[in-house]
Amino acid sequence: MSEQQQPQLSPTTAIATDDALRATTEVWFEYAVRAQPHHTDYGGVVWHGSYLTWMEEARVECLRSMGIDFADLVRLGCDLPVVEMSVRYHRAMRLGEAAIVKTRMTEIAGVRINWDYKIQMPQEEELYLTGRVTLVAIDREKGKIMRQLPPAVKDVLMRLIQ
């Protein structure tokens, strides 16, 4: 079967949104990192997957800074897996270099939660990476996309907006 004949999946466009719940924030959370040997290839250039790890660490630490332990969200019966990701690499980061991972929750639309990212030099001279991640609330017990965020989860996430 050729590429043109294969069905294309669009998981998040099929998810109903609750237009009554829309929220955004402009505040960036900052998380410092330094490229260690295990983050790089043999040439001392940061491996692309290391940036993704740092993005997730920054997101979890942003929540923690607001008093939200990610494990608590899971205990509420709600997983928040990544369902979409876009990343643009602007400049290679090298072994020993420091960076600031900036993240912010940019939108809650129904059960979809969007986060933006910038990974940049500490002096904000140049960007290493920009990206966006979309999370979707999944019922842990049923393993299915929720129709709406559980009230306790929504209340916790709304703290980031206020």
C-alpha positions as CSV (number, residue, x, y, z in Angstrom):
1,M,0.0,0.0,0.0
2,S,1.5,3.4,-0.9
3,E,1.8,6.2,1.6
4,Q,-1.1,8.1,0.0
5,Q,-3.5,5.1,0.5
6,Q,-2.7,4.5,4.2
7,P,-5.2,5.9,6.6
8,Q,-4.1,8.9,8.6
9,L,-4.9,9.2,12.3
10,S,-5.8,12.5,13.9
11,P,-6.3,11.6,17.6
12,T,-6.8,15.1,19.1
13,T,-9.1,16.5,16.4
14,A,-11.6,13.8,17.2
15,I,-11.7,14.8,20.9
16,A,-14.7,16.9,21.8
17,T,-13.8,20.2,23.5
18,D,-15.7,21.9,26.3
19,D,-15.9,25.5,25.2
20,A,-17.0,26.5,28.7
21,L,-13.5,25.6,29.9
22,R,-10.9,27.7,28.1
23,A,-7.9,29.1,30.0
24,T,-4.5,30.5,29.1
25,T,-1.5,31.9,30.9
26,E,1.5,34.1,29.8
27,V,3.7,33.2,32.8
28,W,6.8,31.1,31.9
29,F,8.3,28.7,34.5
30,E,12.1,28.4,34.3
31,Y,14.0,25.2,34.8
32,A,17.8,25.1,34.6
33,V,19.7,22.3,32.9
34,R,23.3,21.5,31.9
35,A,24.3,19.1,29.1
36,Q,26.0,16.1,30.8
37,P,27.9,13.3,29.0
38,H,24.9,11.0,29.1
39,H,22.8,13.7,27.3
40,T,25.2,13.7,24.2
41,D,26.4,11.7,21.3
42,Y,30.0,10.8,20.8
43,G,30.7,14.2,19.2
44,G,29.5,16.0,22.4
45,V,26.3,17.2,20.8
46,V,23.1,16.9,22.8
47,W,20.9,14.0,21.6
48,H,17.5,15.1,20.4
49,G,15.7,12.9,23.0
50,S,17.4,14.8,25.9
51,Y,15.5,17.9,25.0
52,L,12.2,16.0,25.3
53,T,13.2,14.7,28.7
54,W,14.1,18.2,29.9
55,M,10.7,19.5,28.6
56,E,8.8,16.8,30.6
57,E,11.0,17.5,33.7
58,A,10.2,21.2,33.4
59,R,6.5,20.6,33.1
60,V,6.4,18.3,36.2
61,E,8.5,20.8,38.2
62,C,6.3,23.7,37.1
63,L,3.3,21.7,38.5
64,R,5.3,20.9,41.7
65,S,6.2,24.6,42.1
66,M,2.4,25.3,42.3
67,G,2.0,22.6,45.0
68,I,0.8,20.0,42.5
69,D,2.5,16.6,42.6
70,F,2.1,14.8,39.3
71,A,1.7,11.6,41.3
72,D,-1.4,13.1,43.0
73,L,-3.0,13.6,39.6
74,V,-2.4,10.0,38.8
75,R,-3.9,9.0,42.1
76,L,-7.0,10.9,41.2
77,G,-7.4,8.4,38.3
78,C,-6.3,10.7,35.5
79,D,-3.3,10.1,33.3
80,L,-2.1,13.0,31.1
81,P,-0.2,11.4,28.2
82,V,1.3,13.4,25.4
83,V,-0.8,12.9,22.2
84,E,0.8,15.6,20.0
85,M,4.2,17.2,20.0
86,S,5.9,19.6,17.7
87,V,9.6,20.6,18.1
88,R,11.8,22.9,16.2
89,Y,15.6,22.7,16.8
90,H,17.2,26.1,16.3
91,R,20.8,25.4,17.4
92,A,22.8,22.4,18.7
93,M,23.6,22.4,22.4
94,R,26.9,20.9,23.4
95,L,28.4,19.0,26.3
96,G,28.9,21.3,29.3
97,E,26.6,24.1,28.1
98,A,23.9,25.4,30.4
99,A,20.3,26.2,29.3
100,I,17.0,27.4,30.7
101,V,13.9,25.4,29.8
102,K,11.0,27.7,29.9
103,T,7.5,26.2,29.9
104,R,3.9,27.4,30.4
105,M,0.5,25.9,30.1
106,T,-1.0,27.8,27.3
107,E,-4.5,26.4,27.1
108,I,-7.0,24.1,28.6
109,A,-9.7,23.2,26.1
110,G,-11.9,20.5,27.4
111,V,-9.6,17.5,28.2
112,R,-6.8,18.9,26.0
113,I,-4.0,20.8,27.7
114,N,-1.3,22.6,25.7
115,W,2.1,23.5,26.9
116,D,4.7,25.7,25.1
117,Y,8.5,25.4,25.5
118,K,11.6,27.3,24.9
119,I,15.1,26.0,25.6
120,Q,17.6,28.8,25.4
121,M,20.9,30.0,26.5
122,P,20.8,31.4,30.1
123,Q,21.5,35.0,28.8
124,E,18.6,34.6,26.4
125,E,20.9,35.2,23.4
126,E,19.9,32.3,21.3
127,L,17.3,29.5,21.2
128,Y,18.2,25.9,21.2
129,L,14.6,24.7,20.7
130,T,11.0,25.7,20.7
131,G,8.1,23.3,21.1
132,R,4.5,22.5,22.0
133,V,3.0,19.5,23.6
134,T,-0.6,18.5,23.9
135,L,-1.8,16.3,26.7
136,V,-5.1,14.6,26.9
137,A,-6.9,13.3,30.1
138,I,-7.2,9.6,30.1
139,D,-9.3,7.6,32.6
140,R,-6.7,5.2,34.2
141,E,-9.3,2.6,35.0
142,K,-11.0,2.4,31.6
143,G,-8.0,3.4,29.5
144,K,-10.1,5.8,27.5
145,I,-10.2,9.5,26.8
146,M,-12.3,11.3,29.3
147,R,-15.2,13.5,28.2
148,Q,-14.2,16.1,30.7
149,L,-11.5,16.8,33.2
150,P,-12.4,15.4,36.7
151,P,-13.3,18.4,38.9
152,A,-10.4,17.8,41.3
153,V,-7.9,17.7,38.3
154,K,-9.5,20.8,36.7
155,D,-9.3,22.7,40.0
156,V,-5.6,21.8,40.4
157,L,-4.7,22.8,36.8
158,M,-6.7,26.0,37.0
159,R,-4.2,27.1,39.7
160,L,-1.6,27.6,37.0
161,I,-3.9,30.0,35.2
162,Q,-4.7,32.2,38.1
